Amino acid sequence: MDDTLRESFKTPEIKKKILFSFLIVSVLCLLTIIPIPGLDHNLAQAKIEGWGSIGTILDILSCGALSNASIVSLGIYPFLVASIVMQIVTLAVPKLRNLAQMGDEGTKIITKFTRIAALIGAGVFAVLYCVGMRDAVFASLNFWVGIVLCGVSVAVGSAFCGWCVELLNSKGIGDGLTIIILTGIIHNIPHDLLMPFFEAEQLGIIWALVYMAVGILLAIGMLILALLINMGEKKIRILFQKRTVGMKQYGMQNQVFPLKVTQAGITPIIYALTISLLPSVIIAMVIPGSENVWAAGFINMPTSVAFIPFFVIFVVFFTYIFAMMQFNPYDISNQIKQNSGYIQGIKPGKPTSQYLMALYSNLNSADCAYLLFVCVIPMVLSFIPGLRDIAFSGIGLVLVAGGFIEMKTLLDNALKTEEEKAKQAGKDKKRKNYNKK
C-alpha cells in the first residue's frame, strides 16, 4: 500500500483526485460540529441518547455528526436507502434494467433517478427527525419557526452528503460511500480501543490494561485475516487458438483471469446493515427513548438476538446478487467461446459454463462464510457481560479491510491507466516527429 500511495502522489492526475477526496471528507468532518439551528443543543443530544444502539451505528455513518446534533446528523443514510431502493427497482422494472445495460447514457439516467430518490429520502427522514425533536425546540423561539429551521437544515445537510458521495464517485478516487464510511469508522477507532479499558476499570488498572491489550491484539489478528481473505483469488488460465497466415499469427493473446474470493466486496454488508436497521431507525427517530416495550425492542434490536437472523439472510442475499453482477459465468463462457478460447483442461461450451458456475458457487460460499464468521461472532460474544460494546466490531473490521483493498485496487488500476496514456503519448510524439521528417 505504501508503494502504491508513493507512486500515486508522483502522478499529477491521481494526486489531484486523492487531494480532492481528502478535501471533500475534511469539509464533511467540519460540518459535523455545526449545530442544527432552532434546537436546544443539550436537549437534542439527550433525545439522541434515547436512540440506543441505533444512534451508535448512525453516528459512525455520519462521522460523529449525530451525537453532536449537527446539520449533517443523518449523514449518508438517506442516500444509502435511496440507492438500495433504486437497485431493487432497476432489477424489477424491465425498462430500467434495459437502461442500466445501455452503457454510460443509461447509467447517467439511473444516477439521475437515484439523485431524485435521495432528495426525497432526505426530506422524509428530516420530517421523521423533526417529529422526534419536537420537544427540543428553543422555548424562546416560535415552535413552527424552530421546527422548520431544523427540518430544512437536516434535509439540506443530508442532500449535501449525497452530493459529496457523487463528487467522490466522479472526481475523487474510489467509491464515495466506501470513503465516507471508512472515515466514520476511523473517526471512532480511538473510542473503540479505549472502551475495553473502561469496561474493566473496576477490576483495577493492571487488569484493565491487560483486557485492553488482548482486545487490541484480537482486533489486529481479525483485521489481518480479513485483509488476507480480501486479497485471495483464484486464477483461471484462458488459452486462445491462433491461426497462421504466411509469416504472421492471428488471434488473442493467452490470458490469466483472476477471480477474487470476495467478488461482491463490502457492498453486501453495507446494504444488509442499512435494510436491517430501517424499521428501527424510523422508530428511534419518531419516539426516541420510548418506554413502550415494542418500541424499545425495535430501538435496541441491533444488539438483540432477533437482529442476527435478519442480518444473515440479507448478507447472503446481497452477496450472491452483487457477485452475479460482477461475474456472470454464462456470459464469460460465451465470450470465451466466441473468441475461440478455452480454459486450460476444460472443453469449450457447456463444460466451461458448468465449471465456471461451480467455481462461482464455491467462491460465493467462501465469501458468505467469511463475512458471516467475522461479523456474527462478535454479535454473539456481545451477549457476554462486559463485551456488549463489541457487537459491531466485526462489521467495522470487514469494512476497513475491504475498503482499503478496494482503494488499493483502484489506485493500481489508475496507475496502469496513466502509464498506458504516457506510453501512447510517447508513441504519438514519435509518429509526429517521423511524419515531419
Residue, then its C-alpha position, 0 to 999 in steps of 0.5 A: m500500500d505504501d508503494t502504491l500511495r508513493e507512486s500515486f502522489k508522483t502522478p499529477e492526475i491521481k494526486k489531484k483526485i486523492l487531494f480532492s477526496f481528502l478535501i471533500v471528507s475534511v469539509l464533511c468532518l467540519l460540518t459535523i460540529i455545526p449545530i442544527p439551528g432552532l434546537d436546544h443543543n443539550l436537549a437534542q443530544a439527550k433525545i439522541e441518547g434515547w436512540g440506543s444502539i441505533g444512534t451508535i451505528l448512525d453516528i459512525l455513518s455520519c462521522g460523529a455528526l449525530s451525537n453532536a446534533s449537527i446539520v449533517s446528523l443523518g449523514i449518508y443514510p438517506f442516500l444509502v436507502a435511496s440507492i438500495v431502493m433504486q437497485i431493487v427497482t432497476l432489477a424489477v422494472p424491465k425498462l430500467r434494467n434495459l437502461a442500466q445495460m445501455g452503457d454510460e447514457g443509461t447509467k447517467i439516467i439511473t444516477k439521475f433517478t437515484r439523485i431524485a430518490a435521495l432528495i426525497g429520502a432526505g426530506v422524509f427522514a428530516v420530517l421523521y427527525c423533526v417529529g422526534m425533536r419536537d420537544a427540543v425546540f428553543a422555548s424562546l423561539n416560535f415552535w413552527v419557526g424552530i421546527v422548520l429551521c431544523g427540518v430544512s437544515v437536516a434535509v439540506g445537510s443530508a442532500f449535501c452528503g449525497w452530493c459529496v458521495e457523487l463528487l467522490n464517485s466522479k472526481g475523487i478516487g474510489d467509491g464515495l460511500t466506501i470513503i465516507i464510511l471508512t472515515g466514520i469508522i476511523h473517526n471512532i477507532p480511538h473510542d473503540l480501543l479505549m472502551p475495553f479499558f473502561e469496561a474493566e476499570q473496576l477490576g483495577i488498572i493492571w487488569a484493565l490494561v491487560y483486557m485492553a491489550v488482548g482486545i487490541l491484539l484480537a482486533i489486529g489478528m481479525l483485521i489481518l485475516a480479513l485483509l488476507i481473505n480480501m486479497g485471495e483469488k483464484k486464477i483461471r488460465i484462458l488459452f486462445q487458438k491462433r491461426t497462421v497466415g504466411m509469416k504472421q499469427y492471428g488471434m488473442q493473446n493467452q490470458v490469466f483471469p483472476l477471480k477474487v474470493t470476495q467478488a461482491g466486496i463490502t457492498p453486501i454488508i453495507y446494504a444488509l446493515t442499512i435494510s436491517l436497521l430501517p424499521s428501527v431507525i424510523i422508530a428511534m427517530v419518531i419516539p426516541g427513548s420510548e418506554n413502550v416495550w415494542a418500541a424499545g425492542f425495535i430501538n435496541m434490536p441491533t444488539s438483540v438476538a432477533f437482529i442476527p437472523f435478519f442480518v444473515i439472510f440479507v448478507v447472503f442475499f446481497t452477496y450472491i446478487f452483487a457477485m452475479m453482477q460482477f461475474n456472470p459465468y454464462d456470459i464469460s463462457n460465451q465470450i470465451k467461446q466466441n473468441s475461440g478460447y478455452i480454459q486450460g483442461i476444460k472443453p469449450g461450451k457447456p463444460t466451461s459454463q458448468y465449471l465456471m458456475a461451480l467455481y462461482s458457487n464455491l467462491n460465493s460460499a467462501d465469501c458468505a462464510y467469511l463475512l458471516f464468521v467475522c461479523v456474527i461472532p462478535m454479535v454473539l460474544s456481545f451477549i457476554p457481560g462486559l463485551r456488549d460494546i463489541a457487537f459491531s466490531g466485526i462489521g467495522l473490521v470487514l469494512v476497513a479491510g475491504g475498503f482499503i483493498e478496494m482503494k488499493t485496487l483502484l489506485d493500481n488500476a489508475l496507475k496502469t491507466e496513466e502509464e498506458k496514456a504516457k506510453q501512447a503519448g510517447k508513441d504519438k510524439k514519435r509518429k509526429n516527429y517521423n511524419k515531419k521528417 
